[in-house]
Amino acid sequence: MRYMLHLYRTEDETGISGTGFVADGMHFDDGTVVLKWRGPTSSVGVYRSLDDVRAIHGHGGKTEIKICNPLNCECHGT
């Protein structure tokens, strides 16, 4: 099942992405995750799994993956 997600940062270690919602993404049936970063230095990244996204962008728990419920647009942490 595909679903939308967002990355939410409580602290910006690098000073690049900022805090709050910093990226929007899609999680596909095969596990692939595509992220589009928000902000003036926006880019798109493709990852093999949510675990890869956490390992690369998690910053020791300072970045949360929020799953978006498409029926009511609420986000839930994972």
Backbone bond lengths (Angstrom), bond angles and torsions (degrees), N, CA, C in turn:
res aa  C-N    CA-C-N  psi(-1)  N-CA   C-N-CA  omega(-1)  CA-C   N-CA-C  phi
1 M - - - 1.448 - - 1.530 109.30 -
2 R 1.289 117.16 131.95 1.461 122.28 176.71 1.519 110.52 -84.53
3 Y 1.311 115.81 146.65 1.460 119.17 173.05 1.521 110.56 -152.94
4 M 1.327 113.99 158.38 1.465 121.20 178.60 1.522 109.27 -87.28
5 L 1.328 115.25 153.52 1.455 120.30 177.26 1.522 109.66 -147.23
6 H 1.306 114.62 168.05 1.462 121.65 178.16 1.524 108.09 -139.06
7 L 1.315 117.10 149.17 1.460 121.41 170.57 1.518 107.73 -98.87
8 Y 1.326 115.24 131.19 1.461 121.86 -179.07 1.529 108.21 -120.85
9 R 1.319 117.24 121.61 1.468 122.72 -178.23 1.518 110.63 -106.38
10 T 1.339 114.86 129.40 1.465 120.08 175.04 1.522 111.34 -90.16
11 E 1.347 116.27 -21.56 1.471 121.48 178.22 1.524 108.34 -148.07
12 D 1.306 116.85 138.68 1.466 121.70 -179.45 1.527 109.34 -103.85
13 E 1.338 117.08 98.07 1.466 121.88 -177.11 1.524 112.93 -66.25
14 T 1.327 117.78 -31.81 1.464 121.13 -173.40 1.524 113.71 -96.17
15 G 1.344 117.25 -18.48 1.456 120.54 -177.34 1.515 113.58 78.45
16 I 1.326 117.50 16.16 1.464 121.18 -177.45 1.523 112.40 -104.90
17 S 1.326 117.21 -52.07 1.468 119.73 -171.96 1.516 113.90 -86.28
18 G 1.315 118.20 -22.67 1.456 121.01 -176.56 1.518 111.68 87.32
19 T 1.326 115.98 -165.00 1.459 121.48 179.16 1.519 109.35 -120.89
20 G 1.330 115.92 171.74 1.461 121.14 -175.49 1.517 109.70 83.68
21 F 1.324 117.21 -151.80 1.465 121.10 179.27 1.529 108.64 -74.50
22 V 1.332 117.31 114.54 1.468 121.70 -173.80 1.526 113.47 -111.37
23 A 1.346 117.69 -15.22 1.469 120.10 -180.00 1.519 109.92 -153.74
24 D 1.327 115.44 150.69 1.461 123.13 176.09 1.522 107.02 -117.48
25 G 1.332 116.16 147.19 1.457 116.92 -177.57 1.509 114.28 -153.95
26 M 1.328 112.63 178.90 1.462 122.03 178.20 1.523 107.71 -135.87
27 H 1.324 116.15 134.73 1.459 123.27 175.71 1.524 107.08 -107.46
28 F 1.331 117.18 122.10 1.461 122.39 -174.72 1.523 111.98 -97.78
29 D 1.337 115.64 164.38 1.459 123.09 -176.74 1.527 113.40 -53.59
30 D 1.320 118.35 -35.52 1.469 121.14 -177.55 1.528 112.88 -84.82
31 G 1.332 117.75 4.48 1.454 122.08 178.84 1.512 114.33 98.76
32 T 1.326 117.87 -15.04 1.462 121.90 -180.00 1.525 110.65 -61.70
33 V 1.332 115.50 140.59 1.460 122.01 176.48 1.528 108.34 -122.80
34 V 1.332 116.03 132.24 1.463 121.83 174.85 1.525 107.23 -115.36
35 L 1.336 116.34 127.30 1.461 121.77 178.80 1.518 110.50 -117.47
36 K 1.329 116.08 139.16 1.467 121.95 171.28 1.522 106.61 -118.49
37 W 1.309 114.95 118.21 1.454 121.09 -178.37 1.520 110.58 -76.59
38 R 1.318 115.59 141.01 1.462 121.94 176.49 1.519 109.76 -84.70
39 G 1.314 116.53 167.48 1.457 120.78 172.91 1.509 114.09 98.76
40 P 1.321 116.16 178.50 1.464 121.36 -174.00 1.526 114.07 -68.82
41 T 1.334 118.40 -21.51 1.466 121.11 178.07 1.522 109.76 -109.14
42 S 1.320 116.25 49.53 1.458 122.99 -175.28 1.525 111.74 -66.66
43 S 1.331 115.21 144.98 1.460 121.89 174.46 1.520 108.49 -150.62
44 V 1.327 116.37 172.41 1.460 122.60 178.82 1.519 108.03 -122.12
45 G 1.339 116.70 136.14 1.459 121.50 177.89 1.514 110.57 -128.67
46 V 1.325 116.01 147.11 1.465 122.43 177.75 1.527 107.55 -118.98
47 Y 1.340 116.83 131.02 1.460 123.14 -175.22 1.527 109.94 -129.14
48 R 1.332 117.13 151.40 1.466 121.15 -178.46 1.519 113.22 -70.05
49 S 1.342 117.45 -28.48 1.463 120.04 -173.77 1.527 110.92 -161.35
50 L 1.340 114.97 168.30 1.463 120.16 173.30 1.522 110.35 -64.16
51 D 1.342 116.63 -34.37 1.463 119.85 177.67 1.526 111.08 -60.66
52 D 1.341 117.03 -40.11 1.466 120.28 176.79 1.525 111.04 -63.54
53 V 1.333 117.00 -42.01 1.470 120.66 178.15 1.529 109.71 -60.50
54 R 1.344 117.00 -45.35 1.466 120.61 179.09 1.530 111.41 -61.91
55 A 1.337 116.19 -43.53 1.465 120.27 -177.92 1.526 111.72 -64.17
56 I 1.324 117.07 -39.35 1.464 121.52 -175.78 1.527 112.27 -83.53
57 H 1.324 117.36 -41.41 1.468 121.10 -170.76 1.525 114.63 -115.32
58 G 1.332 118.19 2.62 1.460 121.32 -174.85 1.514 115.51 -70.80
59 H 1.323 117.50 -26.22 1.467 122.96 178.83 1.529 111.87 47.68
60 G 1.341 115.77 48.04 1.463 120.06 175.29 1.509 114.42 63.73
61 G 1.324 117.21 34.46 1.458 121.66 178.88 1.520 114.46 91.72
62 K 1.319 117.57 1.55 1.470 120.64 179.68 1.522 112.46 -82.61
63 T 1.334 116.41 -7.23 1.465 121.86 175.43 1.519 108.36 -122.72
64 E 1.314 117.01 125.26 1.463 122.25 178.96 1.521 109.96 -105.30
65 I 1.336 115.69 144.98 1.463 121.05 171.72 1.516 106.50 -94.60
66 K 1.324 116.43 118.86 1.464 122.53 -179.85 1.523 108.48 -106.25
67 I 1.322 116.11 121.84 1.464 122.07 178.82 1.521 108.38 -86.90
68 C 1.319 117.09 130.57 1.459 122.25 -178.15 1.522 109.84 -94.06
69 N 1.325 116.31 127.07 1.454 122.18 174.39 1.528 107.11 -83.57
70 P 1.338 118.06 112.20 1.468 119.63 -175.11 1.523 114.26 -66.51
71 L 1.327 117.61 -16.40 1.460 119.48 -178.75 1.525 112.38 -76.88
72 N 1.343 116.75 -30.72 1.460 118.09 -178.56 1.529 112.94 -137.41
73 C 1.326 117.72 8.48 1.473 124.33 176.39 1.519 113.63 59.68
74 E 1.340 118.39 23.87 1.454 120.79 172.96 1.521 108.35 -84.10
75 C 1.312 116.48 149.26 1.460 120.90 178.28 1.521 109.53 -111.73
76 H 1.326 115.77 141.70 1.459 122.34 -178.91 1.519 108.75 -128.24
77 G 1.324 118.21 137.59 1.457 122.00 -179.82 1.510 112.70 -72.68
78 T 1.351 115.32 154.75 1.466 121.31 174.05 1.497 108.97 -125.25
